[in-house]
Amino acid sequence: MKLKINMIHVNITYYEGSDSHGLYFEEDQLIRWRYCPDAEDNSKATNYELENTSKYYQLENDVLAESQKLLPAWEDALANGIAAQEYILAGSDSRYILKSEIQEFTAEQCRLARNEIYARHGRRFDDEYLQDYFNSKGWYTPTIDPDEFEESLLNSYEIANRDLIVEYEEECGYI
């Protein structure tokens, strides 16, 4: 199955650390790039409109090339019926989450989001509630006993996101 994305007035926003990039497409052409050095304060954002320069067209080519790298993951997700709604924090394994994304989380949502990071790697849980919860998710494949799980399996996004969740839990008095 090949997935073709028809980009007509499409907006894609992604985060790298604390900054964000908004990409606006019309048909196959990038028509605006919005860069914000502080994703939590978009008043500092700068729009770069379509320019007839080699630098702008290089940016467009880079963005389109990067999007092509994501297609296999999108195709796989569609083919396997994996939906973002199955996750407390979709993408917490591949991007830095913002504090604003968890600011309204309850203690239970924080606990699930934190353990979701481990569950993605197949970690099993001694806690019956957590194990039942993750068993209900289509993406979860329990393969590693809790005492055999190694933190070295976590990537830099996951470590930072786990630490942010723990920090928030401590701030709120959840833990």
Phi and psi in degrees as GROMACS dihedral restraints (atoms count N, CA, C in turn):
[ dihedral_restraints ]
;  ai    aj    ak    al  type     phi  dphi    fc
    3     4     5     6     1  -105.2    20    10
    4     5     6     7     1   134.2    20    10
    6     7     8     9     1  -102.6    20    10
    7     8     9    10     1   122.9    20    10
    9    10    11    12     1  -112.9    20    10
   10    11    12    13     1   127.8    20    10
   12    13    14    15     1  -100.7    20    10
   13    14    15    16     1   121.5    20    10
   15    16    17    18     1   -94.6    20    10
   16    17    18    19     1   107.3    20    10
   18    19    20    21     1   -93.2    20    10
   19    20    21    22     1    91.3    20    10
   21    22    23    24     1  -115.9    20    10
   22    23    24    25     1   114.3    20    10
   24    25    26    27     1    51.4    20    10
   25    26    27    28     1    56.1    20    10
   27    28    29    30     1  -103.4    20    10
   28    29    30    31     1   138.1    20    10
   30    31    32    33     1  -117.2    20    10
   31    32    33    34     1   126.6    20    10
   33    34    35    36     1  -121.1    20    10
   34    35    36    37     1   128.0    20    10
   36    37    38    39     1  -120.1    20    10
   37    38    39    40     1   134.8    20    10
   39    40    41    42     1  -141.2    20    10
   40    41    42    43     1   159.5    20    10
   42    43    44    45     1  -118.9    20    10
   43    44    45    46     1   139.4    20    10
   45    46    47    48     1  -127.5    20    10
   46    47    48    49     1   104.3    20    10
   48    49    50    51     1    65.9    20    10
   49    50    51    52     1  -124.6    20    10
   51    52    53    54     1   -97.4    20    10
   52    53    54    55     1    -3.7    20    10
   54    55    56    57     1  -101.6    20    10
   55    56    57    58     1   168.6    20    10
   57    58    59    60     1  -138.9    20    10
   58    59    60    61     1   156.7    20    10
   60    61    62    63     1  -129.5    20    10
   61    62    63    64     1   128.7    20    10
   63    64    65    66     1  -110.9    20    10
   64    65    66    67     1   125.7    20    10
   66    67    68    69     1  -116.2    20    10
   67    68    69    70     1   125.9    20    10
   69    70    71    72     1  -116.3    20    10
   70    71    72    73     1   123.9    20    10
   72    73    74    75     1  -115.4    20    10
   73    74    75    76     1   149.7    20    10
   75    76    77    78     1  -134.9    20    10
   76    77    78    79     1   119.6    20    10
   78    79    80    81     1    58.8    20    10
   79    80    81    82     1  -128.9    20    10
   81    82    83    84     1   -95.7    20    10
   82    83    84    85     1     5.9    20    10
   84    85    86    87     1  -109.0    20    10
   85    86    87    88     1   131.5    20    10
   87    88    89    90     1   -73.3    20    10
   88    89    90    91     1   119.9    20    10
   90    91    92    93     1  -106.0    20    10
   91    92    93    94     1   -17.1    20    10
   93    94    95    96     1  -156.2    20    10
   94    95    96    97     1   141.3    20    10
   96    97    98    99     1  -120.7    20    10
   97    98    99   100     1   124.2    20    10
   99   100   101   102     1  -111.5    20    10
  100   101   102   103     1   116.2    20    10
  102   103   104   105     1  -109.7    20    10
  103   104   105   106     1   133.4    20    10
  105   106   107   108     1  -129.5    20    10
  106   107   108   109     1   114.4    20    10
  108   109   110   111     1   -68.2    20    10
  109   110   111   112     1   -19.9    20    10
  111   112   113   114     1  -130.0    20    10
  112   113   114   115     1   100.2    20    10
  114   115   116   117     1   -60.7    20    10
  115   116   117   118     1   -21.9    20    10
  117   118   119   120     1   -86.4    20    10
  118   119   120   121     1    -6.7    20    10
  120   121   122   123     1  -136.1    20    10
  121   122   123   124     1    87.6    20    10
  123   124   125   126     1   -76.3    20    10
  124   125   126   127     1     2.6    20    10
  126   127   128   129     1   -69.3    20    10
  127   128   129   130     1   -15.2    20    10
  129   130   131   132     1   -93.9    20    10
  130   131   132   133     1     7.4    20    10
  132   133   134   135     1   -74.6    20    10
  133   134   135   136     1   151.4    20    10
  135   136   137   138     1  -125.2    20    10
  136   137   138   139     1   132.5    20    10
  138   139   140   141     1   -95.1    20    10
  139   140   141   142     1   134.1    20    10
  141   142   143   144     1  -113.2    20    10
  142   143   144   145     1   106.8    20    10
  144   145   146   147     1   -78.3    20    10
  145   146   147   148     1   163.2    20    10
  147   148   149   150     1   -50.3    20    10
  148   149   150   151     1   123.6    20    10
  150   151   152   153     1  -122.2    20    10
  151   152   153   154     1   150.0    20    10
  153   154   155   156     1   -94.7    20    10
  154   155   156   157     1    62.2    20    10
  156   157   158   159     1  -130.1    20    10
  157   158   159   160     1   155.4    20    10
  159   160   161   162     1   -65.5    20    10
  160   161   162   163     1   -34.1    20    10
  162   163   164   165     1   -62.8    20    10
  163   164   165   166     1   -44.2    20    10
  165   166   167   168     1   -66.0    20    10
  166   167   168   169     1   -43.6    20    10
  168   169   170   171     1   -67.1    20    10
  169   170   171   172     1   -30.2    20    10
  171   172   173   174     1   -66.0    20    10
  172   173   174   175     1   -42.3    20    10
  174   175   176   177     1   -58.6    20    10
  175   176   177   178     1   -46.8    20    10
  177   178   179   180     1   -58.4    20    10
  178   179   180   181     1   -46.2    20    10
  180   181   182   183     1   -62.5    20    10
  181   182   183   184     1   -41.3    20    10
  183   184   185   186     1   -63.0    20    10
  184   185   186   187     1   -44.1    20    10
  186   187   188   189     1   -63.3    20    10
  187   188   189   190     1   -45.9    20    10
  189   190   191   192     1   -65.1    20    10
  190   191   192   193     1   -38.5    20    10
  192   193   194   195     1   -64.1    20    10
  193   194   195   196     1   -41.8    20    10
  195   196   197   198     1   -63.4    20    10
  196   197   198   199     1   -40.1    20    10
  198   199   200   201     1   -64.5    20    10
  199   200   201   202     1   -32.7    20    10
  201   202   203   204     1   -65.6    20    10
  202   203   204   205     1   -32.1    20    10
  204   205   206   207     1   -66.5    20    10
  205   206   207   208     1   -27.9    20    10
  207   208   209   210     1   -81.5    20    10
  208   209   210   211     1   -18.7    20    10
  210   211   212   213     1   -55.2    20    10
  211   212   213   214     1   -44.9    20    10
  213   214   215   216     1   -58.3    20    10
  214   215   216   217     1   -37.9    20    10
  216   217   218   219     1   -66.8    20    10
  217   218   219   220     1   -41.6    20    10
  219   220   221   222     1   -64.0    20    10
  220   221   222   223     1   -43.9    20    10
  222   223   224   225     1   -61.2    20    10
  223   224   225   226     1   -43.4    20    10
  225   226   227   228     1   -62.4    20    10
  226   227   228   229     1   -43.7    20    10
  228   229   230   231     1   -62.1    20    10
  229   230   231   232     1   -43.3    20    10
  231   232   233   234     1   -66.0    20    10
  232   233   234   235     1   -43.7    20    10
  234   235   236   237     1   -64.4    20    10
  235   236   237   238     1   -35.2    20    10
  237   238   239   240     1   -94.7    20    10
  238   239   240   241     1     2.8    20    10
  240   241   242   243     1    68.1    20    10
  241   242   243   244     1    23.3    20    10
  243   244   245   246     1   -83.9    20    10
  244   245   246   247     1   121.5    20    10
  246   247   248   249     1  -112.4    20    10
  247   248   249   250     1   147.3    20    10
  249   250   251   252     1   -58.8    20    10
  250   251   252   253     1   -28.0    20    10
  252   253   254   255     1   -64.5    20    10
  253   254   255   256     1   -15.1    20    10
  255   256   257   258     1   -75.4    20    10
  256   257   258   259     1    -8.5    20    10
  258   259   260   261     1  -111.8    20    10
  259   260   261   262     1   145.2    20    10
  261   262   263   264     1   -70.0    20    10
  262   263   264   265     1   -45.2    20    10
  264   265   266   267     1  -129.6    20    10
  265   266   267   268     1    85.7    20    10
  267   268   269   270     1   -56.3    20    10
  268   269   270   271     1   133.0    20    10
  270   271   272   273     1    82.3    20    10
  271   272   273   274     1     8.2    20    10
  273   274   275   276     1   -68.0    20    10
  274   275   276   277     1    -5.6    20    10
  276   277   278   279     1   -96.2    20    10
  277   278   279   280     1    -6.4    20    10
  279   280   281   282     1  -137.1    20    10
  280   281   282   283     1     9.5    20    10
  282   283   284   285     1  -158.1    20    10
  283   284   285   286     1   159.8    20    10
  285   286   287   288     1   -84.3    20    10
  286   287   288   289     1   124.7    20    10
  288   289   290   291     1   -79.9    20    10
  289   290   291   292     1   157.0    20    10
  291   292   293   294     1   -99.8    20    10
  292   293   294   295     1   148.8    20    10
  294   295   296   297     1   -56.7    20    10
  295   296   297   298     1   -34.8    20    10
  297   298   299   300     1   -61.9    20    10
  298   299   300   301     1   -23.6    20    10
  300   301   302   303     1   -73.3    20    10
  301   302   303   304     1   -22.5    20    10
  303   304   305   306     1  -113.6    20    10
  304   305   306   307     1     1.2    20    10
  306   307   308   309     1   -59.8    20    10
  307   308   309   310     1   -26.4    20    10
  309   310   311   312     1  -100.4    20    10
  310   311   312   313     1     7.1    20    10
  312   313   314   315     1   -70.4    20    10
  313   314   315   316     1   141.6    20    10
  315   316   317   318     1   -80.3    20    10
  316   317   318   319     1   172.7    20    10
  318   319   320   321     1   -58.7    20    10
  319   320   321   322     1   -41.0    20    10
  321   322   323   324     1   -67.0    20    10
  322   323   324   325     1   -41.1    20    10
  324   325   326   327     1   -64.1    20    10
  325   326   327   328     1   -39.7    20    10
  327   328   329   330     1   -62.3    20    10
  328   329   330   331     1   -45.6    20    10
  330   331   332   333     1   -60.1    20    10
  331   332   333   334     1   -44.5    20    10
  333   334   335   336     1   -66.6    20    10
  334   335   336   337     1   -43.0    20    10
  336   337   338   339     1   -62.3    20    10
  337   338   339   340     1   -42.6    20    10
  339   340   341   342     1   -63.7    20    10
  340   341   342   343     1   -44.9    20    10
  342   343   344   345     1   -76.6    20    10
  343   344   345   346     1   -21.8    20    10
  345   346   347   348     1   -59.6    20    10
  346   347   348   349     1   -35.2    20    10
  348   349   350   351     1   -59.1    20    10
  349   350   351   352     1   -42.9    20    10
  351   352   353   354     1   -74.1    20    10
  352   353   354   355     1   -38.2    20    10
  354   355   356   357     1   -62.1    20    10
  355   356   357   358     1   -33.6    20    10
  357   358   359   360     1   -58.7    20    10
  358   359   360   361     1   -25.5    20    10
  360   361   362   363     1   -93.1    20    10
  361   362   363   364     1     3.8    20    10
  363   364   365   366     1    89.2    20    10
  364   365   366   367     1    12.8    20    10
  366   367   368   369     1   -66.2    20    10
  367   368   369   370     1   134.2    20    10
  369   370   371   372     1   -86.1    20    10
  370   371   372   373     1   166.1    20    10
  372   373   374   375     1  -129.5    20    10
  373   374   375   376     1   137.7    20    10
  375   376   377   378     1   -72.4    20    10
  376   377   378   379     1   -31.7    20    10
  378   379   380   381     1   -70.7    20    10
  379   380   381   382     1   119.0    20    10
  381   382   383   384     1   -60.5    20    10
  382   383   384   385     1   -40.0    20    10
  384   385   386   387     1   -61.7    20    10
  385   386   387   388     1   -48.7    20    10
  387   388   389   390     1   -61.0    20    10
  388   389   390   391     1   -44.0    20    10
  390   391   392   393     1   -62.3    20    10
  391   392   393   394     1   -44.9    20    10
  393   394   395   396     1   -63.2    20    10
  394   395   396   397     1   -41.7    20    10
  396   397   398   399     1   -59.5    20    10
  397   398   399   400     1   -51.9    20    10
  399   400   401   402     1   -71.3    20    10
  400   401   402   403     1   -29.5    20    10
  402   403   404   405     1   -60.7    20    10
  403   404   405   406     1   -26.1    20    10
  405   406   407   408     1   -79.3    20    10
  406   407   408   409     1    -5.6    20    10
  408   409   410   411     1   -95.2    20    10
  409   410   411   412     1   133.6    20    10
  411   412   413   414     1   -64.3    20    10
  412   413   414   415     1   -24.3    20    10
  414   415   416   417     1   -87.0    20    10
  415   416   417   418     1   -14.1    20    10
  417   418   419   420     1   -84.2    20    10
  418   419   420   421     1   127.8    20    10
  420   421   422   423     1  -128.4    20    10
  421   422   423   424     1   100.2    20    10
  423   424   425   426     1   -71.4    20    10
  424   425   426   427     1   116.7    20    10
  426   427   428   429     1  -132.4    20    10
  427   428   429   430     1   -16.2    20    10
  429   430   431   432     1  -122.4    20    10
  430   431   432   433     1   124.2    20    10
  432   433   434   435     1   -65.9    20    10
  433   434   435   436     1   148.5    20    10
  435   436   437   438     1   -53.4    20    10
  436   437   438   439     1   -40.6    20    10
  438   439   440   441     1   -75.9    20    10
  439   440   441   442     1    -9.7    20    10
  441   442   443   444     1  -104.1    20    10
  442   443   444   445     1    -6.3    20    10
  444   445   446   447     1   -71.3    20    10
  445   446   447   448     1   134.9    20    10
  447   448   449   450     1  -112.9    20    10
  448   449   450   451     1   129.7    20    10
  450   451   452   453     1   -58.8    20    10
  451   452   453   454     1   -23.4    20    10
  453   454   455   456     1   -65.0    20    10
  454   455   456   457     1   -12.2    20    10
  456   457   458   459     1   -71.9    20    10
  457   458   459   460     1   -21.3    20    10
  459   460   461   462     1   -77.8    20    10
  460   461   462   463     1   139.5    20    10
  462   463   464   465     1   -89.6    20    10
  463   464   465   466     1   177.6    20    10
  465   466   467   468     1   -64.4    20    10
  466   467   468   469     1   -33.6    20    10
  468   469   470   471     1   -63.4    20    10
  469   470   471   472     1   -47.2    20    10
  471   472   473   474     1   -64.4    20    10
  472   473   474   475     1   -40.8    20    10
  474   475   476   477     1   -63.8    20    10
  475   476   477   478     1   -48.2    20    10
  477   478   479   480     1   -62.2    20    10
  478   479   480   481     1   -41.7    20    10
  480   481   482   483     1   -68.7    20    10
  481   482   483   484     1   -41.3    20    10
  483   484   485   486     1   -59.9    20    10
  484   485   486   487     1   -45.9    20    10
  486   487   488   489     1   -64.2    20    10
  487   488   489   490     1   -38.2    20    10
  489   490   491   492     1   -64.1    20    10
  490   491   492   493     1   -42.4    20    10
  492   493   494   495     1   -63.8    20    10
  493   494   495   496     1   -44.8    20    10
  495   496   497   498     1   -62.3    20    10
  496   497   498   499     1   -43.0    20    10
  498   499   500   501     1   -59.1    20    10
  499   500   501   502     1   -44.4    20    10
  501   502   503   504     1   -65.3    20    10
  502   503   504   505     1   -41.6    20    10
  504   505   506   507     1   -60.5    20    10
  505   506   507   508     1   -41.0    20    10
  507   508   509   510     1   -67.4    20    10
  508   509   510   511     1   -42.2    20    10
  510   511   512   513     1   -56.3    20    10
  511   512   513   514     1   -41.4    20    10
  513   514   515   516     1   -83.9    20    10
  514   515   516   517     1    -8.2    20    10
  516   517   518   519     1    78.3    20    10
  517   518   519   520     1    18.1    20    10
  519   520   521   522     1   -73.1    20    10
  520   521   522   523     1   -31.3    20    10
